[in-house]
């Protein structure tokens, strides 16, 4: 991604979600018995070594969803991060 460093991680379960997973991650009951895709994106706009803030986004979605790590990374890197 232009203008910074991005770390991405995405996995999809082999088996459908069970009740403990739904409760632990506060997912809607409609996801029960569906495969789940988990993703995590960290974006450092000035680069990892710059000492600036890092934007971190995690998500969980049904495995058949069109939302994937590429789309999330594109949205995160387009965000305007203001120093605190």
C-alpha positions in Angstrom: 0.0 0.0 0.0 1.3 3.4 -0.8 2.3 5.8 2.0 3.0 3.3 4.8 3.4 -0.2 6.0 0.6 -2.8 6.3 0.5 -6.1 8.2 -2.4 -8.4 7.2 -3.6 -11.7 8.6 -6.6 -13.7 7.4 -7.9 -17.1 8.2 -11.1 -19.1 7.5 -12.4 -21.9 9.6 -12.7 -25.4 8.3 -15.6 -26.2 10.5 -18.8 -24.2 11.1 -18.9 -21.9 14.1 -20.1 -23.3 17.4 -22.0 -21.7 20.3 -18.8 -20.9 22.4 -17.2 -19.1 19.5 -20.3 -17.0 18.8 -20.5 -16.0 22.5 -16.8 -15.3 22.9 -16.6 -13.0 19.8 -20.1 -11.6 20.3 -21.2 -12.7 16.9 -24.9 -12.9 15.9 -26.6 -16.2 16.2 -27.2 -16.3 12.4 -23.5 -17.2 12.0 -24.0 -20.5 13.8 -23.2 -23.5 11.6 -21.4 -21.3 9.1 -17.7 -21.1 8.3 -16.1 -17.9 9.6 -13.4 -15.7 8.1 -11.3 -13.7 10.6 -9.0 -10.9 9.5 -6.7 -8.4 11.1 -5.1 -5.3 9.5 -2.5 -3.0 11.0 -1.5 0.1 9.1 1.4 2.5 10.0 1.0 5.5 7.7 4.6 6.7 8.2 6.1 3.2 8.3 6.6 0.8 11.2 9.8 2.5 12.3 8.4 6.0 12.2 7.1 6.1 15.7 3.7 7.3 14.6 0.4 5.7 15.6 -0.8 2.5 14.1 -4.4 1.8 13.0 -5.5 -1.7 13.8 -8.7 -3.3 12.5 -10.0 -6.8 13.2 -13.1 -8.4 11.7 -15.1 -11.6 11.5 -17.6 -12.4 8.7 -19.3 -15.4 7.2 -17.0 -17.4 4.9 -19.2 -16.7 1.9 -19.1 -12.9 2.4 -17.5 -10.7 -0.2 -15.7 -8.8 2.6 -12.1 -9.9 2.6 -8.7 -8.7 3.8 -7.9 -6.9 0.5 -11.1 -4.7 0.8 -10.5 -4.0 4.5 -6.8 -3.1 3.9 -7.8 -0.7 1.1 -10.3 1.1 3.4 -7.9 1.3 6.3 -5.1 2.8 4.3 -7.5 5.4 2.9 -8.5 6.5 6.4 -7.1 9.8 7.6 -5.2 9.2 10.9 -4.8 12.3 13.1 -2.2 12.3 15.9 -3.5 12.5 19.4 
